Amino acid sequence: MLSRMNAVCRRSFSQLCRGPSVTAEVSKGRGIHLSCRRRTVMPAWVIGKYGGNEVLRFSDNVLFPIIHYPNEVIIKVHAASVNPIDVNMRSGYGAKSLNMSRDPLHIKTAGSEFPLILGRDVSGTVMECGLNVKYFKPGDQVWAAVPPWKQGTFAEFVVASVNEVSLKPKSLSHTEAASLPYVTLTAWAALVNSCGLSKEKCPGKRVLIIGSSGGVGTAAVQLLKAWGAHVTAVCSGNAFNLMKDLGADDIIDYTVESLQEQLKTRDQFDTILDNIGGSSEELALQYLKPWSGATFVTLVTPFLYNNDQLGIADGMMRTGVTLASKVMKHYYKGIHYRWGFFTPSGPSLDVIGELVDAGKIRPTIEHVFPLSDVPQAFQKLEAGHARGKSVIQVVDPKK
Ligand SMILES: NC(=O)c1ccc[n+]([C@@H]2O[C@H](COP(=O)([O-])OP(=O)(O)OC[C@H]3O[C@@H](n4cnc5c(N)ncnc54)[C@H](OP(=O)(O)O)[C@@H]3O)[C@@H](O)[C@H]2O)c1
Protein backbone atom coordinates (compact mmCIF):
# COMPACT_ATOMS: atom_id res chain seq x y z
CA MET A 1 0.00 0.00 0.00
CA LEU A 2 2.88 2.36 0.87
CA SER A 3 4.50 1.84 -2.50
CA ARG A 4 1.12 2.51 -4.11
CA MET A 5 0.91 5.82 -2.24
CA ASN A 6 4.39 6.77 -3.40
CA ALA A 7 3.33 5.86 -6.87
CA VAL A 8 0.41 8.23 -6.95
CA CYS A 9 1.97 11.24 -5.24
CA ARG A 10 2.50 13.99 -7.78
CA ARG A 11 5.48 16.26 -8.33
CA SER A 12 5.59 19.29 -10.56
CA PHE A 13 3.63 18.37 -13.63
CA SER A 14 5.93 20.16 -16.07
CA GLN A 15 9.02 18.48 -14.60
CA LEU A 16 7.65 15.01 -14.64
CA CYS A 17 5.39 14.46 -17.63
CA ARG A 18 6.65 12.73 -20.72
CA GLY A 19 6.19 13.39 -24.37
CA PRO A 20 5.42 10.89 -27.14
CA SER A 21 6.92 7.62 -26.19
CA VAL A 22 9.60 5.42 -27.53
CA THR A 23 7.61 2.26 -28.13
CA ALA A 24 8.33 -0.92 -26.23
CA GLU A 25 7.46 -4.15 -28.04
CA VAL A 26 6.98 -7.64 -26.66
CA SER A 27 9.09 -10.04 -28.68
CA LYS A 28 8.23 -13.71 -28.36
CA GLY A 29 10.38 -15.45 -25.77
CA ARG A 30 12.60 -12.44 -25.15
CA GLY A 31 10.31 -10.26 -23.05
CA ILE A 32 10.22 -6.50 -23.51
CA HIS A 33 12.67 -4.48 -25.56
CA LEU A 34 12.55 -0.90 -26.67
CA SER A 35 12.42 -0.03 -30.30
CA CYS A 36 13.67 3.40 -31.28
CA ARG A 37 10.75 3.81 -33.63
CA ARG A 38 8.53 6.65 -32.45
CA ARG A 39 4.87 5.65 -32.69
CA THR A 40 2.41 8.44 -33.31
CA VAL A 41 -0.66 6.41 -34.29
CA MET A 42 -2.26 3.08 -33.40
CA PRO A 43 -5.25 0.99 -34.44
CA ALA A 44 -8.48 1.42 -32.44
CA TRP A 45 -12.27 1.33 -32.68
CA VAL A 46 -13.55 4.91 -32.44
CA ILE A 47 -16.77 6.83 -32.77
CA GLY A 48 -16.84 10.22 -34.50
CA LYS A 49 -20.43 10.94 -33.44
CA TYR A 50 -23.11 9.36 -31.26
CA GLY A 51 -25.61 6.87 -32.69
CA GLY A 52 -26.32 3.21 -33.40
CA ASN A 53 -23.76 0.52 -34.18
CA GLU A 54 -23.06 2.14 -37.56
CA VAL A 55 -21.02 4.90 -35.86
CA LEU A 56 -18.36 2.40 -34.72
CA ARG A 57 -15.37 2.80 -37.03
CA PHE A 58 -12.05 0.94 -37.10
CA SER A 59 -9.07 3.19 -37.73
CA ASP A 60 -5.31 2.58 -38.02
CA ASN A 61 -4.73 6.25 -37.48
CA VAL A 62 -5.76 6.99 -33.92
CA LEU A 63 -3.38 9.14 -31.89
CA PHE A 64 -1.02 7.06 -29.78
CA PRO A 65 -1.68 7.75 -26.07
CA ILE A 66 0.75 10.02 -24.31
CA ILE A 67 1.75 10.09 -20.65
CA HIS A 68 0.70 13.56 -19.50
CA TYR A 69 0.97 13.04 -15.75
CA PRO A 70 3.80 11.45 -13.77
CA ASN A 71 1.47 8.87 -12.21
CA GLU A 72 0.32 7.40 -15.53
CA VAL A 73 1.27 4.24 -17.37
CA ILE A 74 0.77 3.16 -20.97
CA ILE A 75 -0.65 -0.35 -21.23
CA LYS A 76 -0.52 -2.55 -24.29
CA VAL A 77 -4.04 -3.97 -24.44
CA HIS A 78 -4.14 -7.77 -24.78
CA ALA A 79 -7.86 -8.07 -24.09
CA ALA A 80 -10.83 -5.85 -23.25
CA SER A 81 -14.52 -6.55 -22.68
CA VAL A 82 -17.89 -4.95 -23.39
CA ASN A 83 -20.25 -3.52 -20.76
CA PRO A 84 -23.67 -1.84 -21.04
CA ILE A 85 -21.91 1.53 -20.46
CA ASP A 86 -20.15 1.09 -23.87
CA VAL A 87 -23.44 0.67 -25.70
CA ASN A 88 -24.94 3.58 -23.77
CA MET A 89 -21.96 5.86 -24.41
CA ARG A 90 -22.02 4.99 -28.12
CA SER A 91 -25.56 6.40 -28.17
CA GLY A 92 -24.51 9.59 -26.37
CA TYR A 93 -25.81 8.64 -22.94
CA GLY A 94 -24.01 10.55 -20.19
CA ALA A 95 -22.17 12.77 -22.67
CA LYS A 96 -22.86 16.03 -20.81
CA SER A 97 -21.55 14.76 -17.48
CA LEU A 98 -18.63 12.82 -19.00
CA ASN A 99 -17.52 15.77 -21.13
CA MET A 100 -17.38 17.89 -18.02
CA SER A 101 -14.98 15.39 -16.43
CA ARG A 102 -12.79 14.82 -19.49
CA ASP A 103 -9.17 15.95 -19.26
CA PRO A 104 -8.43 18.22 -22.25
CA LEU A 105 -4.84 16.92 -22.30
CA HIS A 106 -6.07 13.40 -23.09
CA ILE A 107 -9.38 14.04 -24.89
CA LYS A 108 -10.96 17.15 -26.41
CA THR A 109 -7.64 18.32 -27.85
CA ALA A 110 -9.56 19.78 -30.81
CA GLY A 111 -12.42 21.08 -28.64
CA SER A 112 -14.50 17.90 -29.01
CA GLU A 113 -14.52 14.48 -27.38
CA PHE A 114 -14.25 12.80 -30.81
CA PRO A 115 -12.71 10.57 -31.98
CA LEU A 116 -13.77 8.72 -28.83
CA ILE A 117 -12.48 5.25 -27.96
CA LEU A 118 -14.97 3.12 -25.99
CA GLY A 119 -14.14 0.11 -23.78
CA ARG A 120 -13.50 0.18 -20.03
CA ASP A 121 -11.74 -3.11 -19.20
CA VAL A 122 -8.13 -3.90 -19.97
CA SER A 123 -5.77 -6.74 -19.30
CA GLY A 124 -2.33 -6.19 -20.75
CA THR A 125 1.33 -5.28 -20.35
CA VAL A 126 2.79 -2.07 -18.96
CA MET A 127 4.88 -0.53 -21.73
CA GLU A 128 5.93 2.79 -20.25
CA CYS A 129 5.67 4.52 -16.88
CA GLY A 130 5.44 8.17 -15.85
CA LEU A 131 8.42 9.41 -13.87
CA ASN A 132 6.66 9.11 -10.52
CA VAL A 133 5.47 5.52 -10.98
CA LYS A 134 7.16 3.24 -8.44
CA TYR A 135 4.67 0.40 -8.07
CA PHE A 136 4.72 -0.79 -11.72
CA LYS A 137 7.46 -1.25 -14.28
CA PRO A 138 7.51 -1.96 -18.01
CA GLY A 139 6.70 -5.60 -18.65
CA ASP A 140 4.30 -5.97 -15.69
CA GLN A 141 1.12 -7.88 -16.51
CA VAL A 142 -1.76 -5.74 -15.27
CA TRP A 143 -5.53 -5.35 -15.30
CA ALA A 144 -7.66 -2.25 -14.84
CA ALA A 145 -11.01 -0.60 -15.47
CA VAL A 146 -10.50 2.82 -17.04
CA PRO A 147 -13.22 5.35 -16.08
CA PRO A 148 -15.66 6.46 -18.80
CA TRP A 149 -14.36 10.03 -18.95
CA LYS A 150 -11.05 8.71 -20.34
CA GLN A 151 -10.13 7.20 -23.70
CA GLY A 152 -11.04 3.50 -23.69
CA THR A 153 -9.52 0.11 -24.32
CA PHE A 154 -10.82 -1.02 -27.74
CA ALA A 155 -7.39 -0.04 -28.98
CA GLU A 156 -3.82 -1.30 -29.13
CA PHE A 157 -2.72 0.92 -26.21
CA VAL A 158 -4.41 2.83 -23.40
CA VAL A 159 -3.12 5.25 -20.80
CA ALA A 160 -4.27 4.83 -17.18
CA SER A 161 -3.42 6.29 -13.78
CA VAL A 162 -1.59 3.94 -11.42
CA ASN A 163 -4.40 4.20 -8.89
CA GLU A 164 -6.68 2.50 -11.46
CA VAL A 165 -4.24 -0.35 -12.22
CA SER A 166 -3.42 -3.60 -10.43
CA LEU A 167 -1.18 -6.59 -11.13
CA LYS A 168 -3.18 -9.18 -13.07
CA PRO A 169 -4.04 -12.35 -11.13
CA LYS A 170 -1.40 -14.91 -12.10
CA SER A 171 -3.97 -17.68 -12.47
CA LEU A 172 -5.80 -15.91 -15.33
CA SER A 173 -4.95 -15.40 -18.98
CA HIS A 174 -5.39 -11.87 -20.32
CA THR A 175 -8.61 -12.97 -22.04
CA GLU A 176 -10.03 -14.21 -18.74
CA ALA A 177 -8.78 -11.24 -16.72
CA ALA A 178 -10.34 -8.66 -19.07
CA SER A 179 -13.81 -9.96 -18.21
CA LEU A 180 -13.64 -8.89 -14.57
CA PRO A 181 -12.42 -5.38 -13.64
CA TYR A 182 -15.43 -3.16 -14.48
CA VAL A 183 -18.08 -5.55 -13.18
CA THR A 184 -16.22 -6.61 -10.03
CA LEU A 185 -15.41 -2.97 -9.18
CA THR A 186 -19.07 -2.02 -9.71
CA ALA A 187 -20.17 -4.89 -7.44
CA TRP A 188 -17.51 -3.77 -4.94
CA ALA A 189 -18.66 -0.14 -5.06
CA ALA A 190 -22.29 -1.16 -4.48
CA LEU A 191 -21.75 -3.83 -1.82
CA VAL A 192 -18.69 -2.50 0.01
CA ASN A 193 -18.82 1.29 -0.44
CA SER A 194 -22.62 1.72 -0.42
CA CYS A 195 -23.78 -1.16 1.83
CA GLY A 196 -20.74 -1.44 4.11
CA LEU A 197 -20.29 -5.17 3.48
CA SER A 198 -16.89 -6.77 3.95
CA LYS A 199 -15.28 -10.16 4.58
CA GLU A 200 -15.95 -9.71 8.30
CA LYS A 201 -19.55 -8.50 7.97
CA CYS A 202 -20.85 -10.95 5.34
CA PRO A 203 -21.20 -14.20 7.33
CA GLY A 204 -24.83 -14.62 8.41
CA LYS A 205 -26.10 -11.86 6.08
CA ARG A 206 -28.90 -12.62 3.64
CA VAL A 207 -28.34 -10.83 0.32
CA LEU A 208 -30.75 -10.67 -2.63
CA ILE A 209 -29.31 -9.95 -6.09
CA ILE A 210 -31.84 -8.95 -8.74
CA GLY A 211 -30.29 -9.49 -12.19
CA SER A 212 -27.71 -12.05 -11.10
CA SER A 213 -26.87 -13.62 -14.45
CA GLY A 214 -25.17 -10.69 -16.23
CA GLY A 215 -21.73 -9.18 -15.80
CA VAL A 216 -22.27 -7.37 -12.48
CA GLY A 217 -24.57 -10.08 -11.09
CA THR A 218 -22.13 -12.95 -11.65
CA ALA A 219 -19.36 -10.87 -10.07
CA ALA A 220 -21.54 -9.90 -7.08
CA VAL A 221 -22.68 -13.48 -6.39
CA GLN A 222 -19.06 -14.65 -6.29
CA LEU A 223 -17.76 -11.78 -4.15
CA LEU A 224 -20.52 -12.34 -1.59
CA LYS A 225 -20.04 -16.11 -1.54
CA ALA A 226 -16.27 -15.65 -1.16
CA TRP A 227 -17.05 -13.62 1.99
CA GLY A 228 -19.60 -16.10 3.37
CA ALA A 229 -22.95 -14.34 2.78
CA HIS A 230 -26.17 -16.23 2.02
CA VAL A 231 -27.03 -15.28 -1.57
CA THR A 232 -30.46 -15.39 -3.22
CA ALA A 233 -30.12 -14.86 -6.97
CA VAL A 234 -32.93 -13.60 -9.25
CA CYS A 235 -32.52 -14.65 -12.88
CA SER A 236 -34.20 -16.47 -15.79
CA GLY A 237 -34.60 -20.27 -15.50
CA ASN A 238 -31.91 -20.97 -18.06
CA ALA A 239 -29.32 -19.28 -15.82
CA PHE A 240 -30.05 -21.65 -12.89
CA ASN A 241 -27.07 -23.92 -13.55
CA LEU A 242 -24.76 -20.94 -13.87
CA MET A 243 -25.98 -19.56 -10.54
CA LYS A 244 -25.58 -22.95 -8.81
CA ASP A 245 -22.10 -23.21 -10.23
CA LEU A 246 -21.19 -19.79 -8.83
CA GLY A 247 -22.44 -20.84 -5.39
CA ALA A 248 -25.85 -19.10 -5.04
CA ASP A 249 -27.75 -20.58 -2.08
CA ASP A 250 -31.25 -19.87 -3.37
CA ILE A 251 -32.36 -19.08 -6.92
CA ILE A 252 -35.56 -17.38 -8.06
CA ASP A 253 -36.76 -17.63 -11.67
CA TYR A 254 -38.48 -14.31 -12.30
CA THR A 255 -39.98 -15.58 -15.57
CA VAL A 256 -42.26 -18.31 -14.15
CA GLU A 257 -44.11 -16.51 -11.36
CA SER A 258 -44.12 -12.91 -10.12
CA LEU A 259 -41.05 -11.98 -8.12
CA GLN A 260 -43.31 -10.62 -5.39
CA GLU A 261 -45.10 -13.95 -4.87
CA GLN A 262 -41.78 -15.77 -4.71
CA LEU A 263 -40.22 -13.28 -2.28
CA LYS A 264 -43.22 -13.59 0.08
CA THR A 265 -42.25 -17.19 0.80
CA ARG A 266 -38.68 -16.29 1.83
CA ASP A 267 -37.12 -14.75 4.96
CA GLN A 268 -36.36 -11.04 4.74
CA PHE A 269 -32.99 -9.76 3.55
CA ASP A 270 -30.19 -7.66 5.07
CA THR A 271 -29.04 -6.29 1.70
CA ILE A 272 -30.54 -6.05 -1.77
CA LEU A 273 -28.49 -5.28 -4.88
CA ASP A 274 -30.77 -4.25 -7.77
CA ASN A 275 -29.14 -4.45 -11.22
CA ILE A 276 -32.46 -4.08 -13.05
CA GLY A 277 -34.31 -1.01 -11.71
CA GLY A 278 -37.83 -0.01 -12.69
CA SER A 279 -40.64 -1.79 -10.83
CA SER A 280 -38.22 -4.21 -9.12
CA GLU A 281 -37.09 -1.38 -6.83
CA GLU A 282 -40.41 -0.63 -5.06
CA LEU A 283 -41.24 -4.30 -5.00
CA ALA A 284 -37.99 -5.51 -3.47
CA LEU A 285 -37.74 -2.79 -0.83
CA GLN A 286 -40.59 -4.44 1.12
CA TYR A 287 -38.49 -7.55 1.67
CA LEU A 288 -35.67 -5.98 3.70
CA LYS A 289 -35.52 -6.39 7.50
CA PRO A 290 -36.56 -2.96 8.79
CA TRP A 291 -34.71 -1.20 11.66
CA SER A 292 -31.77 -3.61 11.45
CA GLY A 293 -29.34 -1.60 9.29
CA ALA A 294 -30.69 -3.24 6.10
CA THR A 295 -29.62 -1.54 2.87
CA PHE A 296 -31.03 -1.41 -0.65
CA VAL A 297 -28.62 -0.36 -3.44
CA THR A 298 -29.52 0.10 -7.07
CA LEU A 299 -27.16 0.50 -10.03
CA VAL A 300 -29.89 1.91 -12.24
CA THR A 301 -30.09 5.63 -11.46
CA PRO A 302 -31.29 8.72 -13.36
CA PHE A 303 -28.08 10.68 -12.61
CA LEU A 304 -26.53 10.80 -16.11
CA TYR A 305 -29.94 10.86 -17.82
CA ASN A 306 -31.05 13.92 -15.84
CA ASN A 307 -27.87 15.81 -16.77
CA ASP A 308 -28.30 14.83 -20.45
CA GLN A 309 -31.91 16.03 -20.49
CA LEU A 310 -31.80 19.09 -18.26
CA GLY A 311 -28.18 20.24 -18.37
CA ILE A 312 -25.73 19.89 -15.52
CA ALA A 313 -27.19 22.43 -13.06
CA ASP A 314 -30.87 21.49 -13.37
CA GLY A 315 -30.01 17.82 -13.81
CA MET A 316 -27.99 17.75 -10.59
CA MET A 317 -30.80 19.55 -8.81
CA ARG A 318 -33.41 17.02 -9.99
CA THR A 319 -31.06 14.12 -9.12
CA GLY A 320 -30.43 15.53 -5.64
CA VAL A 321 -34.14 15.98 -4.96
CA THR A 322 -34.99 12.46 -6.23
CA LEU A 323 -32.25 10.80 -4.20
CA ALA A 324 -32.92 12.79 -1.04
CA SER A 325 -36.66 12.07 -1.15
CA LYS A 326 -36.07 8.33 -1.62
CA VAL A 327 -33.45 8.20 1.13
CA MET A 328 -35.79 10.02 3.57
CA LYS A 329 -38.87 7.99 2.62
CA HIS A 330 -37.11 4.70 3.29
CA TYR A 331 -35.17 6.00 6.29
CA TYR A 332 -38.47 6.53 8.09
CA LYS A 333 -39.35 2.88 7.32
CA GLY A 334 -36.04 1.70 8.81
CA ILE A 335 -34.26 0.99 5.51
CA HIS A 336 -31.09 2.57 4.07
CA TYR A 337 -31.56 3.48 0.40
CA ARG A 338 -28.45 3.97 -1.80
CA TRP A 339 -27.33 4.45 -5.40
CA GLY A 340 -24.23 2.54 -6.52
CA PHE A 341 -21.71 3.72 -9.12
CA PHE A 342 -18.71 2.06 -10.71
CA THR A 343 -15.58 3.38 -8.99
CA PRO A 344 -12.13 2.78 -10.53
CA SER A 345 -9.71 1.42 -7.94
CA GLY A 346 -6.39 -0.42 -8.27
CA PRO A 347 -6.30 -1.24 -4.52
CA SER A 348 -9.77 -2.89 -4.69
CA LEU A 349 -8.61 -4.84 -7.75
CA ASP A 350 -5.61 -6.01 -5.71
CA VAL A 351 -8.00 -7.62 -3.19
CA ILE A 352 -10.24 -9.01 -5.95
CA GLY A 353 -7.11 -10.43 -7.63
CA GLU A 354 -6.23 -12.30 -4.42
CA LEU A 355 -9.74 -13.81 -4.36
CA VAL A 356 -9.30 -14.81 -8.01
CA ASP A 357 -5.94 -16.49 -7.37
CA ALA A 358 -7.51 -18.28 -4.37
CA GLY A 359 -10.15 -19.71 -6.76
CA LYS A 360 -13.02 -17.79 -5.09
CA ILE A 361 -13.88 -15.54 -8.03
CA ARG A 362 -13.60 -16.80 -11.56
CA PRO A 363 -14.33 -15.28 -14.95
CA THR A 364 -17.77 -16.00 -16.40
CA ILE A 365 -17.16 -15.62 -20.11
CA GLU A 366 -19.97 -16.17 -22.55
CA HIS A 367 -18.26 -15.21 -25.79
CA VAL A 368 -14.81 -14.12 -27.02
CA PHE A 369 -14.72 -11.78 -30.04
CA PRO A 370 -11.61 -10.80 -32.01
CA LEU A 371 -10.85 -7.06 -32.19
CA SER A 372 -12.27 -6.99 -35.72
CA ASP A 373 -15.71 -7.98 -34.33
CA VAL A 374 -16.30 -5.17 -31.82
CA PRO A 375 -19.61 -4.20 -33.56
CA GLN A 376 -20.84 -7.80 -33.24
CA ALA A 377 -19.96 -7.74 -29.53
CA PHE A 378 -22.05 -4.56 -29.15
CA GLN A 379 -24.94 -6.21 -31.01
CA LYS A 380 -24.79 -9.22 -28.72
CA LEU A 381 -24.83 -7.06 -25.59
CA GLU A 382 -27.70 -4.95 -26.92
CA ALA A 383 -29.75 -8.09 -27.60
CA GLY A 384 -29.77 -8.67 -23.81
CA HIS A 385 -29.84 -11.95 -21.85
CA ALA A 386 -26.10 -11.85 -21.09
CA ARG A 387 -24.71 -14.77 -19.14
CA GLY A 388 -21.55 -13.23 -17.72
CA LYS A 389 -19.28 -11.32 -20.08
CA SER A 390 -18.26 -10.93 -23.72
CA VAL A 391 -14.52 -10.38 -24.14
CA ILE A 392 -12.64 -8.64 -26.95
CA GLN A 393 -9.34 -10.31 -27.74
CA VAL A 394 -7.00 -7.60 -28.98
CA VAL A 395 -3.84 -9.73 -29.12
CA ASP A 396 -4.27 -13.31 -30.30
CA PRO A 397 -2.66 -15.39 -27.50
CA LYS A 398 -1.61 -18.04 -30.04
CA LYS A 399 0.59 -15.60 -31.98
N1 LIG B 1 -24.31 2.64 -11.82
C1 LIG B 1 -23.21 2.13 -12.38
O1 LIG B 1 -22.09 2.67 -12.23
C2 LIG B 1 -23.31 0.86 -13.18
C3 LIG B 1 -22.16 0.12 -13.46
C4 LIG B 1 -22.32 -1.08 -14.16
C5 LIG B 1 -23.57 -1.48 -14.60
N2 LIG B 1 -24.64 -0.68 -14.35
C6 LIG B 1 -25.98 -1.07 -14.79
O2 LIG B 1 -26.33 -2.27 -14.10
C7 LIG B 1 -27.13 -3.08 -14.94
C8 LIG B 1 -26.52 -4.49 -15.00
O3 LIG B 1 -25.25 -4.43 -15.64
P1 LIG B 1 -24.62 -5.77 -16.23
O4 LIG B 1 -23.27 -5.43 -16.74
O5 LIG B 1 -24.73 -6.87 -15.26
O6 LIG B 1 -25.62 -6.04 -17.46
P2 LIG B 1 -25.76 -7.35 -18.35
O7 LIG B 1 -24.46 -8.08 -18.37
O8 LIG B 1 -26.37 -6.93 -19.63
O9 LIG B 1 -26.79 -8.30 -17.53
C9 LIG B 1 -28.11 -8.01 -17.30
C10 LIG B 1 -28.73 -9.34 -16.82
O10 LIG B 1 -30.00 -9.12 -16.22
C11 LIG B 1 -30.89 -10.18 -16.63
N3 LIG B 1 -32.25 -9.66 -16.47
C12 LIG B 1 -32.96 -8.88 -17.32
N4 LIG B 1 -34.16 -8.57 -16.79
C13 LIG B 1 -34.20 -9.16 -15.56
C14 LIG B 1 -35.16 -9.17 -14.51
N5 LIG B 1 -36.32 -8.52 -14.62
N6 LIG B 1 -34.86 -9.86 -13.38
C15 LIG B 1 -33.69 -10.50 -13.26
N7 LIG B 1 -32.73 -10.52 -14.21
C16 LIG B 1 -32.98 -9.85 -15.35
C17 LIG B 1 -30.45 -10.50 -18.04
O11 LIG B 1 -30.77 -11.84 -18.43
P3 LIG B 1 -32.26 -12.28 -18.89
O12 LIG B 1 -32.88 -11.10 -19.62
O13 LIG B 1 -32.06 -13.46 -19.78
O14 LIG B 1 -33.00 -12.62 -17.62
C18 LIG B 1 -28.94 -10.36 -17.93
O15 LIG B 1 -28.35 -11.57 -17.52
C19 LIG B 1 -27.20 -2.37 -16.30
O16 LIG B 1 -28.40 -1.64 -16.35
C20 LIG B 1 -26.01 -1.41 -16.26
O17 LIG B 1 -26.24 -0.28 -17.08
C21 LIG B 1 -24.55 0.48 -13.65
Ligand as a Chemical Component Dictionary entry (heavy atoms), coordinates in Angstrom:
data_LIG
# 
_chem_comp.id                   LIG 
_chem_comp.type                 NON-POLYMER 
_chem_comp.pdbx_formal_charge   0 
_chem_comp.three_letter_code    LIG 
# 
loop_
_chem_comp_atom.comp_id 
_chem_comp_atom.atom_id 
_chem_comp_atom.alt_atom_id 
_chem_comp_atom.type_symbol 
_chem_comp_atom.charge 
_chem_comp_atom.model_Cartn_x 
_chem_comp_atom.model_Cartn_y 
_chem_comp_atom.model_Cartn_z 
_chem_comp_atom.pdbx_ordinal 
LIG N1  N1  N 0  -24.314 2.638   -11.825 1  
LIG C1  C1  C 0  -23.208 2.128   -12.378 2  
LIG O1  O1  O 0  -22.086 2.671   -12.230 3  
LIG C2  C2  C 0  -23.311 0.865   -13.184 4  
LIG C3  C3  C 0  -22.163 0.116   -13.460 5  
LIG C4  C4  C 0  -22.321 -1.084  -14.165 6  
LIG C5  C5  C 0  -23.573 -1.478  -14.599 7  
LIG N2  N2  N 1  -24.643 -0.679  -14.348 8  
LIG C6  C6  C 0  -25.983 -1.074  -14.787 9  
LIG O2  O2  O 0  -26.325 -2.272  -14.104 10 
LIG C7  C7  C 0  -27.129 -3.078  -14.941 11 
LIG C8  C8  C 0  -26.522 -4.491  -14.999 12 
LIG O3  O3  O 0  -25.249 -4.428  -15.641 13 
LIG P1  P1  P 0  -24.615 -5.766  -16.226 14 
LIG O4  O4  O 0  -23.270 -5.426  -16.737 15 
LIG O5  O5  O -1 -24.731 -6.869  -15.258 16 
LIG O6  O6  O 0  -25.623 -6.040  -17.463 17 
LIG P2  P2  P 0  -25.759 -7.350  -18.353 18 
LIG O7  O7  O 0  -24.461 -8.078  -18.368 19 
LIG O8  O8  O 0  -26.372 -6.931  -19.631 20 
LIG O9  O9  O 0  -26.788 -8.299  -17.528 21 
LIG C9  C9  C 0  -28.110 -8.014  -17.302 22 
LIG C10 C10 C 0  -28.732 -9.340  -16.819 23 
LIG O10 O10 O 0  -30.003 -9.121  -16.223 24 
LIG C11 C11 C 0  -30.886 -10.176 -16.625 25 
LIG N3  N3  N 0  -32.249 -9.664  -16.467 26 
LIG C12 C12 C 0  -32.959 -8.882  -17.321 27 
LIG N4  N4  N 0  -34.160 -8.570  -16.793 28 
LIG C13 C13 C 0  -34.203 -9.157  -15.563 29 
LIG C14 C14 C 0  -35.155 -9.166  -14.514 30 
LIG N5  N5  N 0  -36.321 -8.524  -14.616 31 
LIG N6  N6  N 0  -34.862 -9.859  -13.383 32 
LIG C15 C15 C 0  -33.691 -10.503 -13.256 33 
LIG N7  N7  N 0  -32.727 -10.524 -14.212 34 
LIG C16 C16 C 0  -32.983 -9.849  -15.346 35 
LIG C17 C17 C 0  -30.455 -10.496 -18.042 36 
LIG O11 O11 O 0  -30.768 -11.835 -18.427 37 
LIG P3  P3  P 0  -32.265 -12.278 -18.894 38 
LIG O12 O12 O 0  -32.876 -11.099 -19.623 39 
LIG O13 O13 O 0  -32.061 -13.456 -19.780 40 
LIG O14 O14 O 0  -32.998 -12.620 -17.624 41 
LIG C18 C18 C 0  -28.939 -10.362 -17.935 42 
LIG O15 O15 O 0  -28.348 -11.574 -17.521 43 
LIG C19 C19 C 0  -27.200 -2.372  -16.297 44 
LIG O16 O16 O 0  -28.399 -1.641  -16.350 45 
LIG C20 C20 C 0  -26.014 -1.410  -16.263 46 
LIG O17 O17 O 0  -26.238 -0.278  -17.080 47 
LIG C21 C21 C 0  -24.548 0.478   -13.653 48 
# 
loop_
_chem_comp_bond.comp_id 
_chem_comp_bond.atom_id_1 
_chem_comp_bond.atom_id_2 
_chem_comp_bond.value_order 
_chem_comp_bond.pdbx_ordinal 
LIG N1  C1  SING 1  
LIG C1  O1  DOUB 2  
LIG C1  C2  SING 3  
LIG C2  C3  SING 4  
LIG C2  C21 DOUB 5  
LIG C3  C4  DOUB 6  
LIG C4  C5  SING 7  
LIG C5  N2  DOUB 8  
LIG N2  C6  SING 9  
LIG N2  C21 SING 10 
LIG C6  O2  SING 11 
LIG C6  C20 SING 12 
LIG O2  C7  SING 13 
LIG C7  C8  SING 14 
LIG C7  C19 SING 15 
LIG C8  O3  SING 16 
LIG O3  P1  SING 17 
LIG P1  O4  DOUB 18 
LIG P1  O5  SING 19 
LIG P1  O6  SING 20 
LIG O6  P2  SING 21 
LIG P2  O7  DOUB 22 
LIG P2  O8  SING 23 
LIG P2  O9  SING 24 
LIG O9  C9  SING 25 
LIG C9  C10 SING 26 
LIG C10 O10 SING 27 
LIG C10 C18 SING 28 
LIG O10 C11 SING 29 
LIG C11 N3  SING 30 
LIG C11 C17 SING 31 
LIG N3  C12 SING 32 
LIG N3  C16 SING 33 
LIG C12 N4  DOUB 34 
LIG N4  C13 SING 35 
LIG C13 C14 SING 36 
LIG C13 C16 DOUB 37 
LIG C14 N5  SING 38 
LIG C14 N6  DOUB 39 
LIG N6  C15 SING 40 
LIG C15 N7  DOUB 41 
LIG N7  C16 SING 42 
LIG C17 O11 SING 43 
LIG C17 C18 SING 44 
LIG O11 P3  SING 45 
LIG P3  O12 DOUB 46 
LIG P3  O13 SING 47 
LIG P3  O14 SING 48 
LIG C18 O15 SING 49 
LIG C19 O16 SING 50 
LIG C19 C20 SING 51 
LIG C20 O17 SING 52 
# 
